[in-house]
Amino acid sequence: MVLSSLKTLMTEFTSCRRTKAKKNLETKLFVSFFAQI
Protein backbone atom coordinates (compact mmCIF):
# COMPACT_ATOMS: atom_id res chain seq x y z
CA MET A 1 0.00 0.00 0.00
CA VAL A 2 2.60 2.51 1.09
CA LEU A 3 4.84 1.54 -1.81
CA SER A 4 2.19 2.12 -4.47
CA SER A 5 1.15 5.50 -3.11
CA LEU A 6 4.80 6.46 -2.84
CA LYS A 7 5.19 5.53 -6.51
CA THR A 8 2.19 7.69 -7.37
CA LEU A 9 3.57 10.60 -5.39
CA MET A 10 6.94 10.24 -7.06
CA THR A 11 5.25 10.38 -10.46
CA GLU A 12 3.35 13.51 -9.44
CA PHE A 13 6.52 14.98 -8.00
CA THR A 14 8.48 14.47 -11.21
CA SER A 15 5.78 16.04 -13.37
CA CYS A 16 5.36 19.00 -11.02
CA ARG A 17 9.02 19.37 -10.12
CA ARG A 18 9.50 22.76 -11.79
CA THR A 19 6.34 24.34 -10.43
CA LYS A 20 5.34 25.83 -7.12
CA ALA A 21 3.30 22.68 -6.56
CA LYS A 22 6.44 21.06 -5.17
CA LYS A 23 5.71 22.42 -1.71
CA ASN A 24 2.14 21.12 -1.88
CA LEU A 25 3.37 17.70 -2.96
CA GLU A 26 5.73 17.54 0.00
CA THR A 27 2.79 18.30 2.27
CA LYS A 28 0.66 15.71 0.48
CA LEU A 29 3.42 13.16 0.95
CA PHE A 30 3.48 13.62 4.72
CA VAL A 31 -0.31 13.66 4.97
CA SER A 32 -0.81 10.46 2.98
CA PHE A 33 2.10 8.79 4.77
CA PHE A 34 0.76 9.47 8.24
CA ALA A 35 -2.79 8.66 7.14
CA GLN A 36 -1.69 5.07 6.47
CA ILE A 37 -0.06 4.49 9.86
Jmol script that loads the backbone (N, CA, C; Angstrom):
load data "model"
ATOM      1  N   MET A   1       0.823  -1.213   0.000  1.00  0.00           N
ATOM      2  CA  MET A   1       0.000   0.000   0.000  1.00  0.00           C
ATOM      3  C   MET A   1       0.854   1.258   0.000  1.00  0.00           C
ATOM      4  N   VAL A   2       1.742   1.336   0.992  1.00  0.00           N
ATOM      5  CA  VAL A   2       2.604   2.515   1.089  1.00  0.00           C
ATOM      6  C   VAL A   2       3.468   2.658  -0.160  1.00  0.00           C
ATOM      7  N   LEU A   3       3.946   1.522  -0.656  1.00  0.00           N
ATOM      8  CA  LEU A   3       4.837   1.542  -1.809  1.00  0.00           C
ATOM      9  C   LEU A   3       4.132   2.095  -3.048  1.00  0.00           C
ATOM     10  N   SER A   4       2.895   1.672  -3.272  1.00  0.00           N
ATOM     11  CA  SER A   4       2.187   2.123  -4.474  1.00  0.00           C
ATOM     12  C   SER A   4       1.833   3.603  -4.395  1.00  0.00           C
ATOM     13  N   SER A   5       1.454   4.077  -3.211  1.00  0.00           N
ATOM     14  CA  SER A   5       1.149   5.505  -3.113  1.00  0.00           C
ATOM     15  C   SER A   5       2.418   6.335  -3.183  1.00  0.00           C
ATOM     16  N   LEU A   6       3.526   5.766  -2.720  1.00  0.00           N
ATOM     17  CA  LEU A   6       4.804   6.455  -2.840  1.00  0.00           C
ATOM     18  C   LEU A   6       5.176   6.590  -4.316  1.00  0.00           C
ATOM     19  N   LYS A   7       4.915   5.524  -5.073  1.00  0.00           N
ATOM     20  CA  LYS A   7       5.190   5.530  -6.506  1.00  0.00           C
ATOM     21  C   LYS A   7       4.341   6.591  -7.206  1.00  0.00           C
ATOM     22  N   THR A   8       3.081   6.684  -6.805  1.00  0.00           N
ATOM     23  CA  THR A   8       2.189   7.689  -7.369  1.00  0.00           C
ATOM     24  C   THR A   8       2.682   9.091  -7.047  1.00  0.00           C
ATOM     25  N   LEU A   9       3.083   9.283  -5.799  1.00  0.00           N
ATOM     26  CA  LEU A   9       3.567  10.597  -5.392  1.00  0.00           C
ATOM     27  C   LEU A   9       4.855  10.965  -6.110  1.00  0.00           C
ATOM     28  N   MET A  10       5.706   9.981  -6.338  1.00  0.00           N
ATOM     29  CA  MET A  10       6.942  10.244  -7.064  1.00  0.00           C
ATOM     30  C   MET A  10       6.648  10.656  -8.502  1.00  0.00           C
ATOM     31  N   THR A  11       5.652  10.022  -9.104  1.00  0.00           N
ATOM     32  CA  THR A  11       5.251  10.380 -10.464  1.00  0.00           C
ATOM     33  C   THR A  11       4.727  11.811 -10.499  1.00  0.00           C
ATOM     34  N   GLU A  12       3.871  12.141  -9.533  1.00  0.00           N
ATOM     35  CA  GLU A  12       3.352  13.506  -9.441  1.00  0.00           C
ATOM     36  C   GLU A  12       4.489  14.492  -9.223  1.00  0.00           C
ATOM     37  N   PHE A  13       5.407  14.110  -8.335  1.00  0.00           N
ATOM     38  CA  PHE A  13       6.524  14.984  -7.999  1.00  0.00           C
ATOM     39  C   PHE A  13       7.373  15.286  -9.226  1.00  0.00           C
ATOM     40  N   THR A  14       7.637  14.268 -10.027  1.00  0.00           N
ATOM     41  CA  THR A  14       8.475  14.467 -11.208  1.00  0.00           C
ATOM     42  C   THR A  14       7.793  15.370 -12.224  1.00  0.00           C
ATOM     43  N   SER A  15       6.482  15.221 -12.377  1.00  0.00           N
ATOM     44  CA  SER A  15       5.778  16.036 -13.366  1.00  0.00           C
ATOM     45  C   SER A  15       5.573  17.467 -12.874  1.00  0.00           C
ATOM     46  N   CYS A  16       5.595  17.662 -11.573  1.00  0.00           N
ATOM     47  CA  CYS A  16       5.360  18.998 -11.018  1.00  0.00           C
ATOM     48  C   CYS A  16       6.634  19.621 -10.469  1.00  0.00           C
ATOM     49  N   ARG A  17       7.759  18.987 -10.758  1.00  0.00           N
ATOM     50  CA  ARG A  17       9.017  19.375 -10.118  1.00  0.00           C
ATOM     51  C   ARG A  17       9.363  20.844 -10.313  1.00  0.00           C
ATOM     52  N   ARG A  18       9.062  21.393 -11.502  1.00  0.00           N
ATOM     53  CA  ARG A  18       9.504  22.762 -11.788  1.00  0.00           C
ATOM     54  C   ARG A  18       8.451  23.813 -11.440  1.00  0.00           C
ATOM     55  N   THR A  19       7.395  23.392 -10.768  1.00  0.00           N
ATOM     56  CA  THR A  19       6.337  24.341 -10.428  1.00  0.00           C
ATOM     57  C   THR A  19       6.322  24.609  -8.936  1.00  0.00           C
ATOM     58  N   LYS A  20       5.469  25.533  -8.544  1.00  0.00           N
ATOM     59  CA  LYS A  20       5.335  25.832  -7.121  1.00  0.00           C
ATOM     60  C   LYS A  20       4.595  24.726  -6.391  1.00  0.00           C
ATOM     61  N   ALA A  21       4.053  23.784  -7.144  1.00  0.00           N
ATOM     62  CA  ALA A  21       3.303  22.680  -6.555  1.00  0.00           C
ATOM     63  C   ALA A  21       4.204  21.754  -5.743  1.00  0.00           C
ATOM     64  N   LYS A  22       5.503  21.917  -5.894  1.00  0.00           N
ATOM     65  CA  LYS A  22       6.443  21.057  -5.174  1.00  0.00           C
ATOM     66  C   LYS A  22       6.181  21.092  -3.670  1.00  0.00           C
ATOM     67  N   LYS A  23       5.954  22.285  -3.146  1.00  0.00           N
ATOM     68  CA  LYS A  23       5.714  22.418  -1.714  1.00  0.00           C
ATOM     69  C   LYS A  23       4.426  21.695  -1.322  1.00  0.00           C
ATOM     70  N   ASN A  24       3.405  21.809  -2.156  1.00  0.00           N
ATOM     71  CA  ASN A  24       2.144  21.124  -1.883  1.00  0.00           C
ATOM     72  C   ASN A  24       2.311  19.616  -1.936  1.00  0.00           C
ATOM     73  N   LEU A  25       3.140  19.140  -2.841  1.00  0.00           N
ATOM     74  CA  LEU A  25       3.370  17.703  -2.959  1.00  0.00           C
ATOM     75  C   LEU A  25       4.108  17.166  -1.745  1.00  0.00           C
ATOM     76  N   GLU A  26       5.025  17.962  -1.215  1.00  0.00           N
ATOM     77  CA  GLU A  26       5.728  17.539  -0.003  1.00  0.00           C
ATOM     78  C   GLU A  26       4.748  17.408   1.149  1.00  0.00           C
ATOM     79  N   THR A  27       3.821  18.363   1.234  1.00  0.00           N
ATOM     80  CA  THR A  27       2.794  18.305   2.273  1.00  0.00           C
ATOM     81  C   THR A  27       1.906  17.092   2.059  1.00  0.00           C
ATOM     82  N   LYS A  28       1.512  16.856   0.806  1.00  0.00           N
ATOM     83  CA  LYS A  28       0.657  15.712   0.478  1.00  0.00           C
ATOM     84  C   LYS A  28       1.344  14.399   0.824  1.00  0.00           C
ATOM     85  N   LEU A  29       2.655  14.356   0.624  1.00  0.00           N
ATOM     86  CA  LEU A  29       3.421  13.158   0.950  1.00  0.00           C
ATOM     87  C   LEU A  29       3.326  12.835   2.432  1.00  0.00           C
ATOM     88  N   PHE A  30       3.553  13.836   3.272  1.00  0.00           N
ATOM     89  CA  PHE A  30       3.483  13.620   4.716  1.00  0.00           C
ATOM     90  C   PHE A  30       2.073  13.243   5.148  1.00  0.00           C
ATOM     91  N   VAL A  31       1.080  13.929   4.605  1.00  0.00           N
ATOM     92  CA  VAL A  31      -0.313  13.657   4.972  1.00  0.00           C
ATOM     93  C   VAL A  31      -0.701  12.235   4.619  1.00  0.00           C
ATOM     94  N   SER A  32      -0.423  11.814   3.398  1.00  0.00           N
ATOM     95  CA  SER A  32      -0.812  10.464   2.978  1.00  0.00           C
ATOM     96  C   SER A  32       0.009   9.402   3.699  1.00  0.00           C
ATOM     97  N   PHE A  33       1.252   9.739   4.046  1.00  0.00           N
ATOM     98  CA  PHE A  33       2.097   8.790   4.765  1.00  0.00           C
ATOM     99  C   PHE A  33       1.561   8.540   6.168  1.00  0.00           C
ATOM    100  N   PHE A  34       1.257   9.615   6.878  1.00  0.00           N
ATOM    101  CA  PHE A  34       0.762   9.467   8.241  1.00  0.00           C
ATOM    102  C   PHE A  34      -0.660   8.934   8.274  1.00  0.00           C
ATOM    103  N   ALA A  35      -1.413   9.154   7.203  1.00  0.00           N
ATOM    104  CA  ALA A  35      -2.786   8.655   7.145  1.00  0.00           C
ATOM    105  C   ALA A  35      -2.816   7.136   7.081  1.00  0.00           C
ATOM    106  N   GLN A  36      -1.718   6.528   6.626  1.00  0.00           N
ATOM    107  CA  GLN A  36      -1.693   5.073   6.473  1.00  0.00           C
ATOM    108  C   GLN A  36      -1.136   4.364   7.696  1.00  0.00           C
ATOM    109  N   ILE A  37      -0.627   5.115   8.649  1.00  0.00           N
ATOM    110  CA  ILE A  37      -0.064   4.493   9.856  1.00  0.00           C
ATOM    111  C   ILE A  37      -1.179   4.138  10.841  1.00  0.00           C
TER     112      ILE A  37
END
end "model"
wireframe off; spacefill off
backbone 0.3
color backbone group
